[in-house]
């Protein structure tokens, strides 16, 4: 796209998908200024709002949502997002006070990282599938904070969503050499999985805005988590990750076909969705029908599924195999992504590296 004769909007959309923040902001705003009432301007507002939100710039994101609604007052996505955007827009902008290359010792095989919230120690799991960081009600009470109610619904993997949640601002968050100020957290009930099986000080999620602030991260099954090490440069030949809204999307190849998978380190298992079944009809004929449950913070849902004996997936230069493999033929964890790539696939490598500058996922 960048080497083609495409319009400025499409080139700017590529920059936003690669999280090239300064370039995308400059070029998308240029698109809006050139034709403020056009369909390209509508889509530019949407791309900017998502870009700002995943990078913790909530006040800027609110302005884009309000601008979109000024043009189209009945736009459903913007209307649904507005209550949360207004709540977050009243808070100070998230700030990176310092960022130093760090190596943390963690439990082998675990995704829980040590951190401090307003000076109090905790261990929360890092989740690339979470557009926001999360605390439960008990954790908020332990920190002595006051949360604000938001009359909106947050999406989750079950498809049911979480309605009427709250938000709270943590003034000081430290993870190794990363020091953040004014970090918003969504507040959820302590009931249900995974919270009811976790002790206090472990009931939280380190979401995408914090992970993007690290720039690079590396997880090792031996019990190490590194971040803020030197990043690579964005190269089209090596890039296998882009953003769709707040989702990191990975290029996964199955039987020679390129498929889009959302990347979700908060998911224990990889889920395959109806688009996977549609893309590989011959492979689906080798399986048998079943019913399967999807769990999320909003509850559980059931859907028809096909059980396959084994499927090989190519991620970059690495091949991983799931045996058996479950493919949802209805519902699933997404209507557009072929799958949601979870830790069962990532843990087949001793180490995986995420570089948000070069936009790569590498399994070793």
C-alpha positions in Angstrom: 0.0 0.0 0.0 2.8 2.5 0.9 4.5 1.9 -2.5 1.2 2.1 -4.5 -0.8 5.0 -5.9 -3.4 4.6 -3.1 -5.1 7.6 -1.6 -3.6 9.4 1.5 -6.3 7.8 3.6 -5.3 4.3 2.9 -1.6 5.0 3.5 -2.5 6.7 6.8 -4.6 3.6 7.7 -1.6 1.4 7.2 0.5 3.7 9.5 -2.3 3.5 12.2 -2.4 -0.3 11.9 1.4 -0.4 12.4 1.0 1.9 15.4 3.2 4.6 13.8 1.6 7.2 16.1 3.1 10.6 14.9 2.8 9.7 11.2 -0.7 8.3 11.5 -2.0 11.3 13.5 -0.5 13.8 11.0 -1.8 12.1 7.9 -5.2 11.1 9.2 -5.8 14.7 10.4 -4.8 15.9 7.0 -7.4 13.5 5.5 -10.1 15.0 7.8 -9.1 18.6 7.1 -9.2 18.0 3.3 -12.8 16.7 3.4 -14.3 16.9 6.9 -17.7 15.5 5.8 -16.5 12.6 3.7 -16.6 8.9 4.4 -12.8 8.9 4.6 -13.0 11.5 7.4 -15.5 9.2 9.3 -13.1 6.3 9.1 -10.1 8.5 10.0 -11.9 9.6 13.2 -12.4 5.9 14.0 -8.8 5.0 13.3 -7.6 7.9 15.4 -9.9 7.1 18.4 -8.6 3.5 18.4 -5.0 4.6 18.0 -5.3 7.0 20.9 -7.1 4.6 23.2 -4.7 1.7 22.8 -1.8 4.1 23.5 -3.4 5.6 26.7 -4.3 9.0 25.1 -7.9 9.0 26.3 -8.6 12.7 26.1 -7.5 12.7 22.4 -9.6 9.6 21.8 -12.7 11.3 23.3 -12.3 14.3 20.9 -12.3 11.9 17.9 -15.5 10.1 19.1 -17.2 13.4 19.7 -16.2 14.7 16.3 -17.6 11.5 14.7 -20.9 11.8 16.6 -21.2 15.5 15.5 -21.2 14.2 11.9 -23.3 11.1 12.6 -25.3 11.4 15.9 -26.7 7.8 15.4 -23.4 6.0 14.8 -23.8 3.0 17.1 -20.1 2.2 17.8 -19.3 5.8 18.7 -22.4 6.1 20.9 -21.6 2.9 22.8 -18.0 4.0 23.4 -18.9 7.6 24.5 -19.7 6.9 28.2 -16.4 5.2 28.8 -14.5 7.7 26.7 -16.0 10.6 28.7 -15.1 8.9 32.0 -11.5 8.3 30.8 -11.4 11.8 29.2 -11.9 13.4 32.6 -8.7 11.7 33.9 -5.2 13.0 33.4 -3.3 11.5 30.4 -1.3 8.4 31.1 2.4 9.4 31.3 5.6 7.3 31.0 7.8 8.8 33.7 10.7 6.4 33.0 11.4 3.3 30.9 14.5 1.2 31.4 15.5 -2.1 30.0 14.4 -4.7 32.6 14.5 -8.4 33.3 11.9 -9.8 35.9 12.0 -13.1 37.5 8.5 -14.8 37.3 7.2 -18.2 38.1 8.2 -20.7 35.4 5.4 -21.0 32.8 3.4 -18.1 34.4 2.2 -14.9 32.8 1.9 -13.0 36.2 4.3 -10.1 36.5 5.4 -8.3 39.7 4.3 -4.7 39.9 3.5 -1.9 42.4 0.3 0.1 42.4 0.6 3.3 44.5 3.5 1.5 46.2 1.6 -1.7 47.0 3.0 -4.9 45.6 0.9 -7.2 43.4 1.2 -9.8 40.6 -1.1 -9.4 37.6 -1.1 -11.4 34.3 -0.2 -9.6 31.1 -2.9 -9.7 28.5 -2.4 -8.5 24.9 -6.1 -9.3 24.4 -7.2 -6.6 26.9 -7.7 -3.2 25.5 -7.6 -1.8 29.1 -6.0 -2.9 32.3 -8.3 -4.4 35.0 -8.7 -4.5 38.8 -11.4 -6.3 40.7 -13.5 -4.6 43.4 -11.5 -6.3 46.2 -8.2 -4.9 44.7 -9.7 -1.4 44.5 -10.8 -1.6 48.1 -7.4 -2.8 49.2 -5.8 0.2 47.4 -8.3 2.6 49.1 -9.5 4.0 45.8 -12.9 5.3 44.7 -14.2 4.1 41.3 -16.5 5.8 38.9 -19.5 4.0 37.4 -19.8 3.8 33.6 -23.1 3.1 31.9 -21.6 1.1 29.0 -20.8 -2.4 27.9 -17.4 -3.9 27.5 -16.9 -6.7 25.0 -15.4 -10.0 26.2 -14.5 -13.4 24.7 -17.9 -15.0 25.7 -19.7 -12.5 23.5 -22.0 -11.5 26.4 -20.0 -8.5 27.4 -19.8 -6.8 30.8 -22.4 -4.1 31.5 -22.3 -1.3 34.1 -18.6 -1.6 35.0 -16.5 1.1 36.8 -13.2 2.8 36.2 -10.6 3.9 38.6 -7.4 5.9 38.3 -4.1 4.6 39.8 -1.7 7.5 40.1 1.5 5.4 40.2 2.3 2.0 38.5 5.8 0.5 38.5 6.8 -2.7 36.7 10.6 -3.1 36.9 12.1 -0.1 35.2 8.8 1.1 33.8 7.2 3.9 35.8 3.8 5.1 34.7 1.6 7.9 36.1 -2.2 8.2 35.9 -3.1 4.7 34.7 -6.9 4.0 34.3 -8.2 0.5 35.2 -11.6 -1.0 34.5 -13.1 -2.4 37.7 -14.8 -5.8 37.6 -16.6 -8.0 40.1 -14.6 -10.6 42.0 -17.2 -13.3 41.1 -16.6 -15.8 38.4 -13.4 -17.0 36.7 -10.6 -16.3 36.9 -10.9 -14.1 39.9 -12.6 -16.5 42.4 -9.7 -18.9 42.1 -7.0 -16.2 42.7 -5.9 -14.7 46.0 -6.0 -11.0 46.7 -3.1 -9.0 45.0 -3.4 -11.3 41.9 -6.8 -10.1 40.7 -5.8 -7.8 37.9 -4.8 -7.6 34.3 -1.9 -5.7 32.7 -3.5 -4.5 29.5 -2.4 -3.3 26.1 -1.7 0.4 26.9 0.9 -0.6 29.6 2.4 -3.3 27.3 2.7 -0.8 24.4 4.6 1.5 26.8 7.2 -1.3 27.2 7.8 -1.2 23.4 9.3 -4.6 23.4 8.8 -7.7 25.6 10.1 -11.2 25.8 8.6 -14.1 27.8 10.5 -17.2 28.7 9.0 -20.5 30.0 12.0 -20.8 32.3 10.7 -17.9 34.4 11.9 -14.6 32.9 10.1 -11.6 31.5 12.2 -8.9 29.8 11.1 -5.6 28.3 12.3 -2.3 26.9 15.3 -3.9 25.2 16.3 -2.4 21.8 13.6 -2.6 19.2 13.9 -3.5 15.6 12.8 -1.2 12.7 9.6 -1.6 10.8 10.3 -3.7 7.7 7.5 -4.9 5.5 9.4 -8.1 4.7 9.5 -9.1 8.4 6.4 -7.6 9.8 3.8 -10.3 10.9 1.7 -8.2 13.2 -0.7 -5.2 12.8 -3.5 -3.6 14.9 -7.2 -3.8 14.2 -8.9 -1.5 16.8 -7.3 -2.6 20.1 -6.4 -6.1 18.9 -2.9 -7.1 17.8 -3.4 -9.3 14.8 -0.9 -12.0 13.8 -0.4 -13.5 10.3 -0.7 -17.3 10.8 -0.4 -19.7 7.9 -2.3 -23.0 7.7 -1.9 -25.2 4.7 -0.4 -22.3 2.7 -3.2 -19.9 3.5 -2.6 -16.6 5.3 -5.1 -16.1 8.1 -5.7 -13.3 10.6 -5.4 -14.3 14.3 -5.9 -12.0 17.2 -3.1 -12.3 19.8 -4.3 -13.0 23.3 -1.8 -13.8 26.0 -4.7 -13.8 28.5 -6.2 -16.8 26.8 -5.1 -20.3 28.1 -6.4 -22.0 24.9 -6.4 -21.0 21.2 -9.9 -20.7 19.7 -10.6 -21.1 16.0 -13.6 -19.3 14.6 -16.1 -19.6 11.7 -13.8 -17.7 9.3 -11.2 -20.5 9.8 -13.8 -23.1 8.9 -14.8 -21.1 5.8 -11.1 -20.7 4.7 -10.3 -24.5 5.0 -13.4 -26.5 3.9 -11.4 -29.6 3.0 -9.6 -29.7 6.4 -13.0 -29.3 8.2 -14.3 -32.5 6.5 -11.7 -34.5 8.5 -13.3 -33.6 11.8 -16.3 -34.6 13.8 -19.1 -32.4 15.3 -19.2 -31.3 19.0 -20.5 -28.7 21.3 -18.0 -26.4 23.0 -18.1 -23.7 25.7 -16.5 -20.2 25.5 -15.7 -18.5 28.8 -15.2 -14.8 29.4 -15.4 -12.3 32.2 -19.0 -11.7 31.1 -20.0 -15.4 31.5 -20.1 -18.4 29.2 -21.7 -19.3 26.0 -21.9 -22.5 23.9 -21.5 -23.1 20.2 -21.3 -25.8 17.6 -17.8 -26.9 16.9 -15.8 -29.3 14.8 -13.1 -31.5 16.5 -10.0 -31.9 14.2 -7.4 -34.5 15.1 -4.4 -32.2 14.5 -3.6 -28.8 12.8 -0.2 -27.3 12.0 0.2 -23.5 12.3 3.1 -21.5 10.8 4.0 -18.4 12.9 7.0 -16.6 11.3 9.6 -19.3 11.0 8.2 -21.6 13.6 5.6 -24.4 13.2 3.4 -25.3 16.1 0.8 -28.1 16.3 -2.5 -28.3 18.2 -3.7 -31.9 18.8 -6.7 -32.1 18.9 -8.0 -28.8 17.6 -11.5 -27.3 18.1 -13.1 -25.1 15.4 -16.2 -23.1 16.2 -18.7 -23.1 13.3 -20.9 -20.6 15.1 -20.2 -17.8 17.6 -16.5 -18.2 18.4 -14.4 -15.4 19.7 -14.7 -13.2 16.6 -16.7 -12.7 13.4 -13.7 -11.5 11.3 -10.6 -13.2 12.8 -9.9 -16.8 11.9 -8.7 -17.5 15.4 -7.7 -16.2 18.8 -4.0 -17.2 19.4 -3.6 -18.2 23.1 -0.8 -19.3 25.4 -1.2 -23.0 24.5 0.5 -22.2 21.1 2.9 -19.6 22.4 4.2 -21.9 25.1 5.2 -24.5 22.5 8.3 -22.2 22.2 10.7 -21.7 25.0 10.7 -18.0 24.4 8.5 -15.6 22.4 9.3 -12.0 21.6 6.9 -9.1 20.9 8.3 -6.0 19.2 5.8 -3.2 18.9 8.2 -1.1 16.9 9.0 -3.6 14.2 5.5 -5.1 14.6 6.7 -8.7 14.9 5.9 -11.8 17.0 8.8 -14.3 17.0 8.7 -17.8 18.5 12.0 -19.4 19.3 
